[in-house]
Structures are given as C-alpha cells and as structure tokens.
C-alpha cells in the first residue's frame, strides 16, 4: 500500500473500496451525479483541495467525464490533479452485464493500472513533503462532547453547520474531514464557540 498526500475523489463506494485496498489516502465519493446538487459536499471538497490537493479519479466513460468536468469548473485547477485509467472493455465482477459503454470503471481496474494512473497524474507519494497529521481522534470527539454523550448529536450537527459540512456525514466521515481541515486546537476553539 502506498501513502498519498492528496485526497482522492471517486464516483461511488465500489471505486472507493477498490482504491482503499491500494492507497492510504482520504477518499471521497461524488455519489455519481449526486455531486451536482450537493453544495455542502462540493464546498467540503473545495476546502480539502485547497488544504491538501485533490486527485479526481473517475471512470473513463461519458458519465465519468461529465463529473470530472463539473469538478474542474467548481474547484480551481491549481488544486486538482487528474488520474485517468485506460479504456478497457469488460464488466465488473459484481455486475450482471457491462456498463452502458462496455468499459471497466475504477472498481474493475487492476492494482498496477491504478498505481500507474496515480503516478502519471503526479500524485505525491509517501515521504514527499507530507503535511503533519492533525492528531484529532475519536476520543477527542468524545471529550469535546461531539460523540457518545447527551446532546452530542445536536452539538455535532451544530458544528457541521458552522463548518458548512454536509449534515448527513457519519461520525467517521466527519472525523476524516476534521483531520484534513483543522488542527485539534482549532477544533477545540470552534467547539468552544458553539457554547452549551
């Protein structure tokens, strides 16, 4: 497994599952075309891109390029890298039939094809100026009243709203976003500002 500095955005959960077995990096999903209507998720991806860089890794079909172009129009190019996989025809194991264009998506690619795409796009591989780890843990969320306590759900929702993050984020997804965007001290200050 290789560690990559940038976060990666893919179309769906099967793509994320495939990549998470190959790379150690934050991986976000667009939920396919769902990203077009999800302003909160796009805002979060923009902030992650500005802080850490973002690799757009979509399927090689028409839908993948529509999503890729949407990302290009919503996030300044200096924060983006684009990983492209080749047109390989076939079907993913979980599917009964090939996709509309008959091409394999990210989820169906072999490990070496994915790694080659990441190298070609200029991904920053482990040991090349990685940012310091923020050090926010699940225990920190408990201690700050954001998890496992009375009113923690309301407090978490208030924090997500304040940070303009999607309100439906799971606690794990929120933790991942917080680690990418803030230090523990910044998080403590923001939680303190919430009051209560």
C-alpha positions as CSV (number, residue, x, y, z in Angstrom):
1,X,0.0,0.0,0.0
2,X,1.3,3.5,-0.9
3,X,0.5,6.6,1.1
4,X,-0.6,9.6,-0.9
5,X,-0.6,13.2,0.3
6,X,-3.6,14.3,-1.8
7,X,-7.2,13.3,-1.1
8,X,-8.9,11.4,-3.9
9,X,-12.4,11.8,-5.2
10,X,-14.2,8.9,-7.0
11,X,-17.7,8.3,-8.2
12,X,-19.0,5.7,-5.8
13,X,-18.5,3.3,-2.9
14,X,-17.2,0.4,-5.1
15,X,-14.5,2.7,-6.6
16,X,-13.6,3.8,-3.0
17,X,-13.4,0.2,-1.8
18,X,-11.0,-0.7,-4.7
19,X,-8.7,2.3,-4.1
20,X,-8.7,1.9,-0.3
21,X,-7.1,-1.6,-0.8
22,X,-4.2,0.0,-2.8
23,X,-3.6,3.5,-1.3
24,X,-3.6,5.1,2.1
25,X,-5.3,8.4,1.4
26,X,-8.6,10.1,2.2
27,X,-11.1,9.0,-0.4
28,X,-14.4,10.8,-1.0
29,X,-17.3,9.8,-3.2
30,X,-19.3,12.1,-5.5
31,X,-22.3,9.8,-5.3
32,X,-22.3,9.8,-9.1
33,X,-24.2,12.8,-10.4
34,X,-25.4,13.5,-6.8
35,X,-22.4,15.9,-6.5
36,X,-24.3,18.3,-8.9
37,X,-26.9,19.1,-6.3
38,X,-24.9,18.7,-3.1
39,X,-23.4,22.1,-2.4
40,X,-22.2,21.2,1.0
41,X,-20.2,18.2,-0.2
42,X,-18.7,20.3,-3.1
43,X,-17.8,23.1,-0.6
44,X,-16.1,20.5,1.6
45,X,-14.2,19.0,-1.4
46,X,-13.1,22.5,-2.4
47,X,-11.7,23.1,1.1
48,X,-9.9,19.8,1.1
49,X,-8.5,20.5,-2.3
50,X,-7.2,23.9,-1.1
51,X,-5.6,22.4,2.0
52,X,-4.2,19.1,0.7
53,X,-4.8,18.8,-3.0
54,X,-7.4,16.6,-4.7
55,X,-7.0,13.9,-7.3
56,X,-10.0,13.4,-9.5
57,X,-10.3,9.7,-10.4
58,X,-13.4,9.0,-12.3
59,X,-14.4,6.2,-14.8
60,X,-13.3,6.5,-18.4
61,X,-16.9,6.7,-19.7
62,X,-19.0,9.7,-20.6
63,X,-20.6,10.0,-17.2
64,X,-17.1,10.0,-15.6
65,X,-16.0,12.8,-17.8
66,X,-19.2,14.8,-17.0
67,X,-18.4,14.5,-13.3
68,X,-14.7,15.3,-13.9
69,X,-15.6,18.4,-15.8
70,X,-18.0,19.5,-13.1
71,X,-15.2,19.2,-10.6
72,X,-12.9,21.3,-12.9
73,X,-15.5,24.0,-13.1
74,X,-16.1,24.1,-9.3
75,X,-12.5,23.9,-8.0
76,X,-9.5,25.9,-9.2
77,X,-7.2,23.8,-11.3
78,X,-4.1,24.6,-9.2
79,X,-5.6,22.3,-6.5
80,X,-6.5,19.4,-8.8
81,X,-4.7,16.5,-10.4
82,X,-6.4,14.2,-12.8
83,X,-5.9,10.4,-12.8
84,X,-7.0,8.7,-16.0
85,X,-7.5,5.0,-16.5
86,X,-7.4,3.5,-20.0
87,X,-10.4,2.2,-21.9
88,X,-10.5,-1.5,-21.0
89,X,-13.7,-3.3,-22.1
90,X,-15.4,-5.8,-19.9
91,X,-17.6,-5.9,-16.8
92,X,-17.0,-5.7,-13.1
93,X,-17.5,-9.0,-11.2
94,X,-20.4,-7.7,-9.1
95,X,-22.4,-6.7,-12.2
96,X,-24.6,-9.0,-14.4
97,X,-23.8,-7.0,-17.6
98,X,-21.3,-4.4,-18.7
99,X,-22.0,-0.7,-18.3
100,X,-23.6,1.3,-21.0
101,X,-20.3,1.9,-22.9
102,X,-18.9,-1.5,-22.0
103,X,-15.8,-0.1,-20.2
104,X,-14.5,-1.1,-16.9
105,X,-14.6,1.6,-14.2
106,X,-12.2,2.4,-11.4
107,X,-13.6,-0.5,-9.4
108,X,-12.7,-3.0,-12.1
109,X,-9.1,-1.9,-12.7
110,X,-6.1,-4.0,-11.7
111,X,-3.8,-2.7,-9.0
112,X,-0.9,-1.9,-11.4
113,X,-3.2,0.1,-13.7
114,X,-4.5,2.2,-10.8
115,X,-0.9,2.8,-9.5
116,X,0.3,3.8,-13.0
117,X,-2.6,6.3,-13.3
118,X,-1.7,7.8,-9.9
119,X,2.0,8.1,-10.8
120,X,1.2,9.7,-14.2
121,X,-1.1,12.3,-12.6
122,X,1.7,13.4,-10.3
123,X,0.4,12.1,-7.0
124,X,2.6,13.0,-4.1
125,X,3.8,9.6,-2.8
126,X,4.9,9.0,0.8
127,X,7.9,10.8,2.0
128,X,7.5,13.7,-0.3
129,X,6.5,16.7,1.9
130,X,3.5,15.2,3.6
131,X,1.6,17.6,5.9
132,X,1.8,17.0,9.6
133,X,-1.0,14.8,11.0
134,X,-3.6,16.9,12.8
135,X,-3.9,14.4,15.6
136,X,-7.7,14.5,16.0
137,X,-9.0,11.2,17.3
138,X,-12.4,9.6,18.2
139,X,-11.5,10.1,21.8
140,X,-11.1,13.9,21.2
141,X,-14.7,13.9,19.8
142,X,-15.9,12.2,22.9
143,X,-14.1,14.6,25.2
144,X,-15.4,17.6,23.2
145,X,-19.0,16.3,23.6
146,X,-19.3,15.6,19.9
147,X,-19.7,11.8,20.3
148,X,-21.1,9.3,22.8
149,X,-22.8,11.8,25.2
150,X,-26.1,13.5,25.9
151,X,-26.8,16.1,23.2
152,X,-23.7,15.0,21.2
153,X,-25.8,14.6,18.0
154,X,-27.1,18.1,18.3
155,X,-23.7,19.5,19.0
156,X,-22.2,17.6,16.1
157,X,-24.9,18.9,13.8
158,X,-24.3,22.5,15.0
159,X,-20.6,22.1,14.3
160,X,-21.2,20.6,10.8
161,X,-23.5,23.6,10.1
162,X,-20.9,26.1,11.4
163,X,-18.2,24.5,9.2
164,X,-20.5,24.2,6.2
165,X,-20.0,20.4,6.0
166,X,-22.8,18.0,4.9
167,X,-25.2,17.5,7.8
168,X,-25.6,13.8,7.0
169,X,-21.9,13.0,7.4
170,X,-21.3,10.0,9.6
171,X,-19.1,10.5,12.7
172,X,-16.2,8.7,10.9
173,X,-16.6,10.9,7.8
174,X,-16.7,14.0,10.0
175,X,-13.5,12.9,11.8
176,X,-11.8,12.4,8.4
177,X,-12.8,15.8,7.2
178,X,-11.8,17.5,10.5
179,X,-8.4,15.8,10.4
180,X,-7.8,17.1,6.9
181,X,-9.0,20.7,7.5
182,X,-8.2,21.6,11.1
183,X,-5.8,21.1,14.0
184,X,-7.0,19.8,17.3
185,X,-6.6,23.3,18.8
186,X,-8.7,24.8,16.0
187,X,-11.4,22.2,16.6
188,X,-11.4,22.9,20.4
189,X,-11.8,26.7,19.7
190,X,-14.7,26.1,17.3
191,X,-16.5,23.7,19.7
192,X,-16.0,26.3,22.5
193,X,-17.6,29.0,20.2
194,X,-20.7,26.7,19.9
195,X,-21.4,27.2,23.6
196,X,-23.5,24.9,25.6
